Amino acid sequence: MSPAWALLRLASPQLPIGGYSYSQGLEMAVEMATVVDPASARRWIADQLLLNLARFEAPLLLAHCVAAEAEDWGELLQRCDEHRASRETRELHLESRQMGYSLKQLLEGLPELDTAARRFLADIHEPHLALGWALAARAWQISPQDALAAWLWSWLENQLAVLMKTLPLGQQAAQRLTSELLPLLQQARQIATDLNPQHLGSAAFGLSLASMAHERQYSRLFRS
């Protein structure tokens, strides 16, 4: 079987984890007029990619995937604790927990998940998205690097979908933005890969403030 099928499956927006219902602060950035057009949208997404995801979220997810592939359950548990502690706002915590729960429900019904991974997952009280992603990659025999690429792509695709609903941004404009942002996606992946796991860290103040404000936004389309 072609490994491309598994990779497309993991990156697909049809993966039943509810990713489409979250904006990761972008809806609030539109509400505050920080993002008003394709140029400001590109700046917001580029900053997220290179200043936040590449330095913290992406290398942390990669560490999850590496540990899951190697069956290093102690290391994976430590990464789980770090991920849980790093959720800076209530809605970011709920987002990760809800998507992780959905992935757990999916994984528990899959015949591909091996006994060791199934046992580890059963012992985790509140699995989060990064853990579920890593175990899905293990179940479908996707390498950590490819799992990271799939996660980055799904994040970018979701951000563009948010823009099409909130700015609004047309589909052709979204595709032009994709062409502009793909090199940054590759750059983020490389930075995350090269970063020593002991040195990962970020201070995404804009995202945290947008997320906290979004919790109190009067009318909204997204849950975060």
Backbone as a chain_set.jsonl record, in Angstrom:
{"seq": "MSPAWALLRLASPQLPIGGYSYSQGLEMAVEMATVVDPASARRWIADQLLLNLARFEAPLLLAHCVAAEAEDWGELLQRCDEHRASRETRELHLESRQMGYSLKQLLEGLPELDTAARRFLADIHEPHLALGWALAARAWQISPQDALAAWLWSWLENQLAVLMKTLPLGQQAAQRLTSELLPLLQQARQIATDLNPQHLGSAAFGLSLASMAHERQYSRLFRS", "coords": {"N": [[0.847, -1.199, 0.0], [0.503, 2.238, -0.793], [2.407, 4.67, 0.96], [1.508, 7.234, 0.803], [-1.258, 7.293, 1.027], [-1.835, 6.946, 3.745], [-0.644, 9.245, 4.773], [-2.123, 11.301, 3.56], [-4.551, 10.721, 4.705], [-4.112, 11.325, 7.414], [-3.62, 14.077, 7.278], [-5.968, 15.04, 6.293], [-8.822, 17.221, 6.183], [-11.098, 15.909, 6.8], [-10.586, 14.243, 8.874], [-11.923, 13.108, 11.835], [-11.867, 15.147, 14.108], [-12.679, 17.64, 14.662], [-11.263, 19.958, 13.924], [-11.963, 22.076, 12.247], [-13.564, 23.761, 13.712], [-12.119, 25.539, 15.173], [-10.161, 28.515, 15.468], [-7.754, 29.34, 16.405], [-7.178, 31.869, 17.561], [-7.277, 33.542, 15.364], [-9.778, 34.464, 14.5], [-10.358, 36.428, 16.415], [-8.309, 38.194, 15.868], [-9.143, 39.161, 13.428], [-11.524, 40.4, 14.25], [-10.458, 42.466, 15.824], [-9.318, 43.973, 13.916], [-6.694, 43.528, 13.319], [-6.046, 41.734, 11.41], [-6.985, 42.317, 8.207], [-6.937, 42.061, 5.486], [-5.502, 40.248, 2.624], [-2.697, 40.751, 2.829], [-2.201, 41.479, 5.547], [-3.17, 39.179, 6.689], [-1.344, 37.309, 5.739], [0.915, 38.198, 7.126], [0.157, 37.743, 9.817], [-0.155, 34.916, 9.838], [2.387, 34.11, 8.994], [3.983, 35.058, 11.09], [2.962, 33.481, 13.161], [3.76, 30.973, 12.253], [6.637, 31.095, 12.147], [7.516, 32.284, 14.53], [6.192, 31.075, 16.59], [5.017, 28.373, 16.105], [7.219, 27.065, 14.807], [9.194, 27.225, 16.731], [8.234, 26.138, 19.046], [5.565, 24.701, 19.212], [5.68, 22.959, 16.944], [8.276, 21.552, 17.151], [7.743, 20.325, 19.611], [5.565, 18.687, 19.013], [6.841, 17.054, 17.149], [8.674, 15.779, 18.837], [6.91, 14.239, 20.353], [6.068, 12.454, 18.337], [8.457, 11.169, 17.619], [9.115, 9.871, 20.029], [6.882, 8.169, 20.287], [7.161, 6.541, 18.021], [9.542, 5.254, 18.663], [8.813, 3.799, 20.822], [9.295, 4.838, 23.316], [8.01, 5.228, 26.061], [8.194, 6.545, 28.507], [9.489, 8.959, 27.853], [7.549, 9.953, 26.113], [5.413, 10.354, 27.856], [6.454, 12.415, 29.425], [6.612, 14.459, 27.518], [3.923, 14.766, 27.022], [3.059, 15.883, 29.451], [4.433, 18.311, 29.341], [3.219, 19.48, 27.141], [0.562, 19.778, 28.011], [0.908, 21.557, 30.147], [1.681, 23.81, 28.8], [-0.467, 25.106, 27.646], [-1.8, 28.172, 27.431], [-4.14, 29.592, 27.772], [-7.605, 29.269, 28.732], [-9.307, 28.459, 26.61], [-7.519, 27.504, 24.69], [-6.502, 25.326, 26.029], [-8.859, 23.783, 26.273], [-9.391, 23.349, 23.577], [-7.201, 21.725, 22.713], [-7.61, 19.548, 24.396], [-10.188, 18.651, 23.678], [-9.866, 17.952, 20.953], [-7.905, 16.051, 21.25], [-9.325, 14.147, 22.726], [-11.204, 13.383, 20.798], [-9.527, 12.224, 18.905], [-8.584, 10.112, 20.415], [-10.922, 8.567, 20.69], [-11.223, 7.83, 18.044], [-8.829, 6.369, 17.562], [-9.027, 4.235, 19.34], [-10.859, 2.632, 18.113], [-9.572, 1.648, 15.912], [-8.072, -0.973, 14.061], [-5.38, -0.892, 13.503], [-3.876, 0.171, 15.563], [-1.393, -0.734, 17.79], [-0.864, -3.059, 20.558], [0.793, -2.082, 22.666], [0.773, 0.722, 22.303], [-1.949, 1.139, 22.525], [-2.401, 0.448, 25.162], [-0.898, 2.405, 26.487], [-2.307, 4.723, 25.71], [-4.76, 4.26, 26.941], [-4.137, 4.693, 29.568], [-3.867, 7.397, 29.864], [-5.383, 10.148, 31.178], [-6.421, 12.629, 30.198], [-5.973, 12.883, 27.127], [-4.184, 14.796, 24.693], [-4.064, 16.799, 21.674], [-1.496, 16.579, 20.374], [-0.472, 14.175, 21.369], [-2.404, 12.312, 20.462], [-2.048, 12.679, 17.713], [0.574, 11.769, 17.358], [0.302, 9.061, 18.059], [-1.511, 8.238, 16.147], [0.066, 8.555, 13.878], [1.961, 6.573, 14.427], [0.292, 4.302, 14.372], [-0.459, 4.268, 11.697], [1.919, 3.994, 10.47], [3.496, 6.215, 9.759], [6.227, 8.322, 9.263], [7.96, 10.306, 11.781], [8.83, 12.818, 10.719], [7.205, 13.115, 8.438], [4.731, 13.084, 9.676], [4.871, 15.452, 11.096], [4.961, 17.266, 8.948], [2.41, 16.823, 7.885], [0.839, 17.765, 10.002], [1.573, 20.507, 10.094], [0.671, 21.29, 7.561], [-2.107, 20.809, 7.802], [-2.711, 22.647, 9.787], [-2.151, 25.099, 8.459], [-3.98, 24.943, 6.333], [-6.378, 25.019, 7.733], [-6.236, 27.583, 8.88], [-6.45, 29.175, 6.589], [-9.004, 28.462, 5.795], [-10.455, 29.576, 7.874], [-10.035, 32.288, 7.346], [-11.433, 32.556, 4.946], [-13.993, 32.487, 5.856], [-14.248, 34.609, 7.582], [-13.06, 37.091, 6.728], [-14.37, 38.383, 4.285], [-12.351, 35.925, 2.522], [-11.617, 35.11, -0.747], [-11.572, 32.019, -2.671], [-9.609, 31.888, -4.691], [-7.861, 33.907, -3.874], [-7.085, 32.752, -1.486], [-5.649, 30.572, -2.432], [-3.537, 31.9, -3.664], [-2.349, 32.981, -1.396], [-1.575, 30.591, -0.204], [0.458, 29.753, -1.953], [2.347, 31.727, -1.387], [2.899, 31.169, 1.265], [3.793, 28.552, 1.512], [6.67, 28.196, 1.236], [7.414, 29.214, 3.752], [6.208, 27.407, 5.381], [7.757, 25.16, 4.906], [10.152, 26.17, 5.875], [9.528, 26.491, 8.582], [9.161, 23.83, 9.296], [11.779, 22.892, 8.967], [13.206, 24.391, 10.86], [11.994, 23.445, 13.202], [12.806, 20.799, 13.107], [15.586, 20.968, 13.338], [15.959, 22.1, 15.808], [17.153, 21.746, 19.095], [15.536, 19.615, 21.341], [15.678, 20.325, 24.02], [15.787, 23.031, 24.004], [13.509, 24.186, 23.103], [10.927, 26.637, 22.873], [8.706, 29.44, 23.235], [7.222, 32.716, 23.056], [4.415, 33.633, 22.611], [2.82, 36.219, 22.723], [0.878, 37.764, 21.398], [-0.876, 35.842, 20.36], [-1.801, 34.666, 22.745], [-3.105, 36.857, 23.978], [-5.058, 37.39, 22.049], [-6.473, 35.011, 22.187], [-7.437, 35.064, 24.843], [-9.084, 37.318, 24.721], [-10.873, 36.418, 22.85], [-12.311, 34.532, 24.232], [-14.239, 36.031, 25.441], [-15.597, 37.208, 23.436], [-18.414, 38.632, 21.883], [-20.026, 37.663, 19.716], [-19.35, 34.905, 17.738], [-17.806, 32.661, 15.359], [-16.157, 30.536, 15.786], [-14.676, 28.184, 18.13], [-12.325, 28.748, 19.371]], "CA": [[0.0, 0.0, 0.0], [1.283, 3.465, -0.875], [2.411, 5.456, 2.207], [0.82, 8.505, 0.581], [-2.649, 7.213, 1.481], [-1.854, 7.182, 5.194], [-0.297, 10.645, 5.023], [-3.288, 12.094, 3.18], [-5.585, 10.451, 5.702], [-3.804, 12.057, 8.635], [-3.696, 15.517, 7.024], [-7.264, 15.378, 5.722], [-9.776, 17.942, 7.033], [-12.164, 14.976, 7.16], [-10.235, 13.527, 10.098], [-13.021, 13.54, 12.716], [-11.407, 15.683, 15.391], [-13.294, 18.953, 14.848], [-10.326, 21.056, 13.739], [-12.61, 23.173, 11.529], [-14.314, 24.627, 14.626], [-11.175, 26.36, 15.93], [-9.442, 29.495, 14.649], [-6.463, 29.615, 17.044], [-6.997, 33.299, 17.769], [-7.366, 34.325, 14.135], [-11.064, 35.159, 14.448], [-10.253, 37.635, 17.221], [-7.424, 39.115, 15.141], [-10.007, 39.809, 12.431], [-12.43, 41.269, 15.0], [-9.707, 43.636, 16.304], [-8.775, 44.618, 12.721], [-5.27, 43.228, 13.123], [-6.063, 41.084, 10.098], [-8.062, 42.966, 7.447], [-6.788, 41.793, 4.058], [-4.518, 39.173, 2.425], [-1.349, 41.114, 3.285], [-2.138, 41.366, 7.004], [-3.365, 37.76, 6.989], [-0.05, 36.656, 5.513], [1.813, 38.58, 8.218], [-0.275, 37.042, 11.028], [0.136, 33.487, 9.706], [3.845, 33.949, 8.939], [4.498, 35.223, 12.45], [2.586, 32.283, 13.9], [4.584, 29.862, 11.79], [8.07, 31.193, 12.406], [7.814, 32.734, 15.889], [5.525, 30.237, 17.578], [4.976, 26.955, 15.761], [8.537, 26.515, 14.495], [10.072, 27.249, 17.906], [7.688, 25.417, 20.193], [4.513, 23.727, 18.935], [6.116, 21.953, 15.98], [9.269, 20.632, 17.718], [7.138, 19.535, 20.672], [4.811, 17.626, 18.355], [7.817, 16.123, 16.581], [9.201, 14.974, 19.947], [5.881, 13.241, 20.618], [6.076, 11.45, 17.263], [9.701, 10.4, 17.732], [8.995, 8.994, 21.189], [5.882, 7.138, 19.996], [7.737, 5.596, 17.055], [10.6, 4.5, 19.336], [8.22, 3.13, 21.99], [9.872, 5.42, 24.529], [6.794, 5.668, 26.715], [8.546, 7.511, 29.543], [9.71, 10.234, 27.172], [6.266, 10.415, 25.587], [4.638, 10.855, 28.991], [7.017, 13.71, 29.798], [6.196, 15.419, 26.495], [2.494, 15.01, 27.266], [2.965, 16.808, 30.578], [4.893, 19.616, 28.874], [2.2, 20.036, 26.25], [-0.588, 20.175, 28.83], [1.281, 22.734, 30.942], [1.971, 24.947, 27.926], [-1.691, 25.756, 27.154], [-1.757, 29.409, 28.208], [-5.479, 30.11, 28.02], [-8.615, 28.237, 28.942], [-9.837, 27.898, 25.378], [-6.474, 26.709, 24.038], [-6.49, 24.049, 26.747], [-10.05, 23.022, 25.898], [-9.223, 22.948, 22.184], [-6.289, 20.587, 22.65], [-8.216, 18.417, 25.093], [-11.314, 18.138, 22.901], [-9.361, 17.296, 19.749], [-7.234, 14.841, 21.714], [-10.365, 13.182, 23.071], [-11.767, 12.869, 19.543], [-8.533, 11.319, 18.323], [-8.572, 8.89, 21.231], [-12.083, 7.783, 20.301], [-10.919, 7.264, 16.728], [-7.746, 5.399, 17.655], [-9.462, 3.043, 20.061], [-11.628, 1.786, 17.212], [-8.771, 1.27, 14.749], [-7.309, -2.209, 14.241], [-3.948, -0.672, 13.263], [-3.172, 0.583, 16.775], [-0.832, -1.921, 18.431], [-1.218, -3.266, 21.958], [1.566, -1.205, 23.555], [0.255, 2.081, 22.16], [-3.318, 1.134, 23.031], [-2.307, 0.423, 26.625], [-0.435, 3.73, 26.902], [-3.399, 5.672, 25.518], [-5.797, 3.99, 27.927], [-3.689, 5.181, 30.878], [-3.834, 8.857, 29.866], [-6.722, 10.633, 31.57], [-6.846, 13.676, 29.265], [-5.057, 12.948, 25.977], [-4.276, 16.037, 23.942], [-3.94, 16.625, 20.23], [-0.169, 16.131, 19.957], [-0.358, 12.755, 21.684], [-3.227, 11.576, 19.512], [-1.417, 12.763, 16.393], [1.748, 10.895, 17.371], [-0.12, 7.664, 18.072], [-2.097, 7.978, 14.832], [1.194, 8.367, 12.97], [2.513, 5.25, 14.721], [-0.65, 3.277, 13.91], [-0.497, 4.239, 10.241], [3.305, 3.839, 10.023], [3.95, 7.471, 9.168], [7.444, 8.755, 9.944], [7.791, 11.555, 12.533], [8.974, 13.981, 9.843], [6.008, 13.236, 7.607], [3.627, 13.442, 10.57], [5.023, 16.888, 11.35], [4.553, 17.965, 7.725], [0.95, 16.725, 7.8], [0.275, 18.65, 11.02], [1.764, 21.881, 9.65], [-0.228, 21.537, 6.437], [-3.492, 20.88, 8.282], [-2.829, 23.929, 10.491], [-2.231, 26.168, 7.464], [-5.237, 24.805, 5.601], [-7.446, 25.483, 8.608], [-6.151, 29.035, 8.991], [-6.989, 29.749, 5.362], [-10.452, 28.247, 5.837], [-10.974, 30.596, 8.798], [-10.034, 33.573, 6.645], [-12.483, 32.566, 3.939], [-15.276, 32.671, 6.53], [-14.285, 35.795, 8.44], [-12.686, 38.38, 6.127], [-14.092, 37.055, 3.745], [-11.272, 35.759, 1.564], [-12.047, 34.214, -1.812], [-10.773, 30.806, -2.844], [-8.415, 32.175, -5.49], [-6.945, 34.649, -2.999], [-6.542, 31.785, -0.536], [-4.627, 29.788, -3.127], [-2.353, 32.751, -3.822], [-1.708, 33.013, -0.081], [-0.929, 29.287, -0.013], [1.72, 29.777, -2.707], [3.285, 32.591, -0.678], [3.206, 30.665, 2.6], [4.394, 27.219, 1.495], [8.094, 28.23, 1.617], [7.523, 29.429, 5.192], [5.835, 26.138, 6.007], [8.958, 24.334, 4.834], [11.132, 26.76, 6.792], [9.103, 26.151, 9.944], [9.45, 22.404, 9.494], [13.225, 22.712, 9.109], [13.598, 24.945, 12.157], [11.52, 22.519, 14.225], [13.612, 19.588, 13.022], [16.957, 21.251, 13.759], [15.989, 22.629, 17.17], [17.361, 20.822, 20.199], [14.313, 19.558, 22.159], [15.883, 20.965, 25.32], [15.805, 24.477, 23.83], [12.275, 24.688, 22.507], [10.226, 27.631, 23.677], [8.185, 30.58, 22.5], [6.463, 33.667, 23.873], [3.43, 34.13, 21.636], [1.937, 37.1, 23.488], [-0.255, 38.16, 20.574], [-1.818, 34.725, 20.319], [-2.41, 34.523, 24.066], [-4.038, 37.962, 24.187], [-6.191, 37.181, 21.144], [-7.246, 33.89, 22.712], [-8.157, 35.502, 26.044], [-10.15, 38.214, 24.289], [-11.853, 35.62, 22.117], [-13.159, 33.854, 25.218], [-15.315, 36.946, 25.832], [-16.161, 37.834, 22.234], [-19.878, 38.537, 21.965], [-20.536, 36.792, 18.651], [-18.203, 34.278, 17.082], [-18.049, 31.442, 14.58], [-15.23, 29.477, 16.176], [-14.591, 27.9, 19.563], [-11.087, 29.346, 19.894]], "C": [[0.882, 1.249, 0.0], [1.243, 4.22, 0.451], [1.704, 6.791, 2.054], [-0.615, 8.464, 1.091], [-2.752, 7.523, 2.976], [-1.582, 8.651, 5.509], [-1.467, 11.563, 4.68], [-4.418, 11.915, 4.195], [-5.353, 11.267, 6.965], [-4.001, 13.557, 8.449], [-5.076, 15.968, 6.575], [-8.128, 16.193, 6.689], [-10.963, 17.077, 7.436], [-11.816, 14.127, 8.376], [-11.179, 14.004, 11.204], [-12.57, 14.01, 14.097], [-11.92, 17.106, 15.613], [-12.369, 20.124, 14.666], [-10.936, 22.277, 13.071], [-13.316, 24.156, 12.467], [-13.412, 25.54, 15.453], [-10.426, 27.307, 14.997], [-8.062, 29.823, 15.194], [-6.174, 31.108, 17.135], [-7.204, 34.164, 16.541], [-8.699, 35.072, 14.04], [-11.011, 36.452, 15.25], [-9.342, 38.656, 16.555], [-8.197, 39.852, 14.046], [-10.946, 40.797, 13.116], [-11.729, 42.555, 15.432], [-9.068, 44.415, 15.171], [-7.252, 44.522, 12.633], [-5.07, 42.549, 11.774], [-7.261, 41.631, 9.332], [-8.032, 42.641, 5.964], [-5.742, 40.7, 3.867], [-3.118, 39.499, 2.938], [-1.219, 40.978, 4.801], [-2.374, 39.927, 7.449], [-2.061, 36.998, 6.807], [0.912, 36.963, 6.659], [1.463, 37.833, 9.501], [0.13, 35.566, 10.962], [1.642, 33.244, 9.69], [4.462, 34.086, 10.326], [4.173, 33.999, 13.304], [3.503, 31.117, 13.541], [6.01, 29.938, 12.328], [8.411, 31.57, 13.85], [7.19, 31.858, 16.962], [5.631, 28.763, 17.208], [6.376, 26.372, 15.572], [9.413, 26.374, 15.733], [9.547, 26.424, 19.078], [6.699, 24.322, 19.801], [5.001, 22.599, 18.029], [7.205, 21.034, 16.543], [8.713, 19.783, 18.858], [6.31, 18.395, 20.078], [5.751, 16.585, 17.755], [8.404, 15.223, 17.657], [8.199, 13.898, 20.366], [5.966, 12.099, 19.602], [7.311, 10.564, 17.332], [9.613, 9.412, 18.885], [8.001, 7.869, 20.94], [6.438, 6.096, 19.037], [8.755, 4.69, 17.732], [10.096, 3.689, 20.526], [8.89, 3.57, 23.29], [8.734, 6.047, 25.321], [7.061, 6.658, 27.844], [8.764, 8.901, 28.956], [8.39, 10.806, 26.661], [5.399, 10.984, 26.706], [5.137, 12.229, 29.43], [6.589, 14.788, 28.809], [4.716, 15.754, 26.645], [2.308, 16.033, 28.382], [3.384, 18.216, 30.158], [3.833, 20.274, 27.997], [1.009, 20.552, 27.051], [-0.288, 21.46, 29.603], [1.459, 23.982, 30.085], [0.73, 25.642, 27.391], [-1.947, 26.991, 28.011], [-3.136, 29.984, 28.518], [-6.456, 28.953, 28.149], [-9.06, 27.617, 27.621], [-8.779, 27.127, 24.588], [-6.342, 25.342, 24.707], [-7.676, 23.187, 26.337], [-9.965, 22.535, 24.459], [-8.354, 21.696, 22.073], [-6.912, 19.348, 23.281], [-9.352, 17.804, 24.274], [-10.842, 17.39, 21.655], [-8.603, 16.026, 20.113], [-8.217, 13.75, 22.075], [-10.963, 12.557, 21.809], [-10.802, 11.897, 18.867], [-8.455, 10.012, 19.103], [-9.737, 7.991, 20.855], [-11.855, 7.108, 18.953], [-9.906, 6.13, 16.841], [-8.183, 4.111, 18.331], [-10.27, 2.104, 19.178], [-10.869, 1.308, 15.992], [-8.013, -0.033, 15.002], [-5.8, -2.001, 14.106], [-3.176, -0.312, 14.539], [-2.705, -0.651, 17.541], [-1.117, -1.937, 19.925], [-0.501, -2.302, 22.892], [1.04, 0.227, 23.509], [-1.159, 2.18, 22.727], [-3.319, 1.18, 24.563], [-1.868, 1.79, 27.153], [-1.569, 4.742, 26.81], [-4.478, 5.497, 26.578], [-5.433, 4.551, 29.295], [-3.671, 6.701, 30.98], [-5.238, 9.388, 30.113], [-7.258, 11.66, 30.585], [-5.85, 13.757, 28.116], [-5.269, 14.243, 25.212], [-3.975, 15.769, 22.476], [-2.583, 16.061, 19.819], [0.034, 14.643, 20.229], [-1.171, 11.918, 20.695], [-2.619, 11.556, 18.131], [-0.234, 11.799, 16.309], [1.347, 9.42, 17.323], [-0.82, 7.283, 16.769], [-0.991, 7.745, 13.808], [1.843, 7.001, 13.184], [1.61, 4.148, 14.158], [-0.621, 3.138, 12.393], [0.896, 4.211, 9.623], [3.788, 5.051, 9.216], [5.167, 7.948, 9.951], [7.188, 10.049, 10.713], [7.889, 12.802, 11.668], [7.743, 14.191, 8.98], [4.791, 13.604, 8.456], [3.667, 14.93, 10.911], [4.569, 17.697, 10.141], [3.035, 17.961, 7.589], [0.285, 17.671, 8.788], [0.405, 20.113, 10.617], [0.818, 22.22, 8.503], [-1.67, 21.676, 6.917], [-3.724, 22.181, 9.047], [-2.994, 25.069, 9.495], [-3.56, 26.118, 6.72], [-6.407, 25.314, 6.449], [-7.423, 26.996, 8.763], [-6.723, 29.73, 7.753], [-8.503, 29.582, 5.296], [-11.116, 29.262, 6.762], [-11.073, 31.942, 8.093], [-11.149, 33.656, 5.616], [-13.854, 32.787, 4.562], [-15.377, 34.008, 7.258], [-13.933, 37.094, 7.736], [-13.798, 39.013, 5.276], [-12.936, 37.102, 2.731], [-11.735, 34.755, 0.518], [-11.108, 33.033, -1.979], [-9.519, 31.06, -3.66], [-7.388, 32.952, -4.673], [-6.31, 33.716, -1.973], [-5.457, 30.932, -1.179], [-3.364, 30.61, -3.379], [-1.599, 32.856, -2.5], [-0.979, 31.707, 0.204], [0.418, 29.259, -0.72], [2.772, 30.613, -1.992], [3.763, 31.976, 0.635], [3.877, 29.299, 2.603], [5.899, 27.241, 1.787], [8.294, 28.435, 3.12], [7.139, 28.169, 5.961], [7.04, 25.197, 6.02], [10.034, 24.838, 5.79], [10.801, 26.415, 8.238], [9.409, 24.698, 10.258], [10.944, 22.183, 9.724], [13.72, 23.233, 10.451], [13.219, 23.982, 13.278], [12.369, 21.261, 14.269], [15.008, 19.806, 13.604], [17.058, 21.676, 15.224], [16.203, 21.518, 18.192], [16.113, 20.799, 21.08], [14.448, 20.219, 23.52], [15.772, 22.49, 25.23], [14.506, 25.021, 23.25], [11.568, 25.643, 23.457], [9.784, 28.792, 22.816], [7.453, 31.484, 23.472], [5.467, 34.358, 22.947], [2.398, 35.011, 22.34], [0.698, 37.49, 22.691], [-1.314, 37.079, 20.503], [-2.536, 34.574, 21.653], [-3.44, 35.615, 24.327], [-5.273, 37.813, 23.307], [-7.092, 36.068, 21.666], [-8.05, 34.303, 23.939], [-9.31, 36.431, 25.689], [-11.255, 37.434, 23.591], [-12.789, 34.877, 23.067], [-14.368, 34.702, 25.597], [-15.955, 37.639, 24.634], [-17.665, 37.582, 22.174], [-20.438, 37.545, 20.949], [-19.351, 36.209, 17.901], [-18.617, 33.012, 16.351], [-17.274, 30.259, 15.119], [-15.134, 29.35, 17.692], [-13.3, 28.416, 20.181], [-10.468, 30.228, 18.828]], "O": [[1.887, 1.306, 0.708], [0.167, 4.398, 1.02], [1.337, 7.419, 3.048], [-1.14, 9.483, 1.539], [-3.635, 8.26, 3.413], [-2.207, 9.231, 6.397], [-1.766, 12.497, 5.425], [-5.147, 12.86, 4.497], [-6.291, 11.835, 7.522], [-4.492, 14.237, 9.35], [-5.328, 17.169, 6.484], [-8.165, 15.895, 7.883], [-11.744, 17.456, 8.308], [-12.657, 13.37, 8.861], [-11.227, 15.202, 11.484], [-12.847, 13.371, 15.112], [-11.627, 17.713, 16.643], [-12.642, 21.201, 15.197], [-10.481, 23.397, 13.298], [-13.634, 25.272, 12.057], [-13.894, 26.241, 16.343], [-10.096, 26.941, 13.869], [-7.279, 30.505, 14.533], [-5.071, 31.558, 16.827], [-7.297, 35.387, 16.652], [-8.737, 36.2, 13.548], [-11.557, 37.467, 14.819], [-9.578, 39.86, 16.666], [-7.935, 41.023, 13.773], [-11.144, 41.908, 12.624], [-12.338, 43.624, 15.409], [-8.361, 45.395, 15.406], [-6.605, 45.326, 11.962], [-4.067, 42.759, 11.092], [-8.408, 41.442, 9.739], [-8.998, 42.915, 5.252], [-5.145, 40.256, 4.847], [-2.423, 38.611, 3.433], [-0.236, 40.421, 5.289], [-1.84, 39.498, 8.471], [-1.713, 36.143, 7.622], [1.643, 36.081, 7.11], [2.352, 37.345, 10.198], [0.691, 35.031, 11.917], [2.125, 32.288, 10.297], [5.355, 33.323, 10.694], [5.01, 33.535, 14.078], [3.96, 30.376, 14.411], [6.526, 28.973, 12.891], [9.482, 31.213, 14.343], [7.613, 31.893, 18.117], [6.267, 27.989, 17.922], [6.686, 25.31, 16.111], [10.28, 25.502, 15.783], [10.298, 26.056, 19.981], [6.961, 23.141, 20.031], [4.764, 21.425, 18.311], [7.07, 19.816, 16.421], [9.152, 18.65, 19.058], [6.347, 17.27, 20.577], [5.495, 15.384, 17.84], [8.612, 14.033, 17.423], [8.589, 12.778, 20.696], [5.939, 10.925, 19.97], [7.226, 9.353, 17.128], [9.991, 8.25, 18.742], [8.247, 6.731, 21.339], [6.212, 4.9, 19.22], [8.834, 3.501, 17.424], [10.868, 2.973, 21.164], [9.032, 2.791, 24.231], [8.519, 7.258, 25.257], [6.228, 7.526, 28.108], [8.282, 9.896, 29.497], [8.147, 12.008, 26.767], [4.722, 11.994, 26.512], [4.34, 13.105, 29.767], [6.243, 15.899, 29.209], [4.305, 16.893, 26.421], [1.488, 16.944, 28.264], [2.766, 19.199, 30.569], [3.583, 21.475, 28.101], [0.508, 21.645, 26.789], [-1.139, 22.345, 29.698], [1.392, 25.098, 30.6], [0.851, 26.679, 26.738], [-2.276, 26.869, 29.191], [-3.275, 30.787, 29.441], [-6.181, 27.825, 27.74], [-9.18, 26.396, 27.516], [-9.121, 26.18, 23.88], [-6.101, 24.333, 24.044], [-7.518, 21.993, 26.08], [-10.414, 21.432, 24.149], [-8.732, 20.726, 21.417], [-6.765, 18.238, 22.77], [-9.468, 16.581, 24.186], [-11.358, 16.318, 21.339], [-8.649, 15.039, 19.379], [-7.993, 12.576, 21.779], [-11.2, 11.35, 21.759], [-11.217, 10.873, 18.324], [-8.281, 8.94, 18.523], [-9.564, 6.781, 20.715], [-12.246, 5.959, 18.748], [-10.108, 5.055, 16.277], [-7.759, 3.023, 17.942], [-10.359, 0.91, 19.462], [-11.437, 0.641, 15.127], [-7.377, -0.184, 16.046], [-5.021, -2.846, 14.549], [-1.956, -0.471, 14.589], [-3.511, -1.51, 17.9], [-1.561, -0.936, 20.488], [-1.114, -1.761, 23.812], [0.88, 0.87, 24.547], [-1.521, 3.186, 23.337], [-4.138, 1.866, 25.174], [-2.403, 2.275, 28.149], [-1.771, 5.534, 27.731], [-5.046, 6.479, 27.058], [-6.317, 4.854, 30.096], [-3.478, 7.243, 32.068], [-6.164, 9.111, 29.35], [-8.416, 11.582, 30.176], [-4.968, 14.616, 28.129], [-6.393, 14.729, 25.094], [-3.667, 14.641, 22.091], [-2.525, 15.15, 18.992], [0.636, 13.934, 19.423], [-0.673, 10.929, 20.156], [-2.664, 10.535, 17.444], [-0.064, 11.099, 15.311], [1.978, 8.624, 16.628], [-0.735, 6.135, 16.332], [-1.092, 6.848, 12.97], [2.232, 6.345, 12.218], [2.087, 3.191, 13.549], [-0.744, 2.035, 11.862], [1.05, 4.379, 8.413], [4.397, 4.92, 8.154], [5.137, 7.972, 11.181], [6.298, 10.816, 10.345], [7.121, 13.745, 11.854], [7.287, 15.321, 8.809], [3.921, 14.35, 8.006], [2.628, 15.585, 11.002], [3.872, 18.701, 10.29], [2.438, 18.973, 7.222], [-0.716, 18.309, 8.462], [-0.541, 20.884, 10.777], [0.233, 23.303, 8.473], [-2.379, 22.579, 6.474], [-4.808, 22.759, 8.969], [-3.874, 25.914, 9.66], [-4.191, 27.153, 6.506], [-7.316, 25.963, 5.933], [-8.478, 27.631, 8.776], [-7.398, 30.752, 7.865], [-9.206, 30.461, 4.796], [-12.208, 29.752, 6.472], [-12.071, 32.65, 8.225], [-11.747, 34.717, 5.434], [-14.781, 33.226, 3.881], [-16.48, 34.486, 7.522], [-14.469, 38.136, 8.114], [-14.145, 40.159, 5.56], [-12.601, 38.148, 2.175], [-12.196, 33.666, 0.863], [-9.981, 33.049, -1.485], [-8.465, 30.502, -3.355], [-6.189, 32.691, -4.764], [-5.138, 33.869, -1.63], [-4.458, 30.608, -0.538], [-2.253, 30.083, -3.315], [-0.369, 32.825, -2.474], [0.107, 31.711, 0.783], [1.408, 28.795, -0.155], [3.951, 30.259, -1.986], [4.887, 32.223, 1.071], [4.477, 28.919, 3.609], [6.375, 26.379, 2.525], [9.235, 27.893, 3.7], [7.665, 27.896, 7.039], [7.306, 24.525, 7.017], [10.735, 24.053, 6.429], [11.69, 26.085, 9.024], [9.862, 24.374, 11.355], [11.332, 21.383, 10.575], [14.551, 22.601, 11.102], [14.009, 23.729, 14.187], [12.624, 20.716, 15.343], [15.546, 18.932, 14.283], [18.138, 21.614, 15.812], [15.528, 20.489, 18.163], [15.667, 21.855, 21.527], [13.451, 20.629, 24.113], [15.674, 23.167, 26.253], [14.422, 26.208, 22.938], [11.606, 25.478, 24.676], [10.403, 29.097, 21.796], [7.106, 31.07, 24.578], [5.653, 35.51, 22.554], [1.251, 34.607, 22.532], [-0.404, 37.543, 23.238], [-2.51, 37.364, 20.577], [-3.751, 34.376, 21.685], [-4.525, 35.337, 24.837], [-6.393, 38.071, 23.746], [-8.317, 36.164, 21.598], [-9.218, 33.935, 24.066], [-10.387, 36.346, 26.28], [-12.435, 37.758, 23.727], [-13.944, 34.624, 22.724], [-15.396, 34.173, 26.02], [-16.762, 38.553, 24.8], [-18.129, 36.461, 22.388], [-21.24, 36.681, 21.301], [-18.453, 36.939, 17.48], [-19.626, 32.382, 16.669], [-17.678, 29.111, 14.936], [-15.463, 30.276, 18.434], [-13.199, 28.509, 21.404], [-9.419, 30.829, 19.057]]}, "num_chains": 1, "name": "protein.A"}
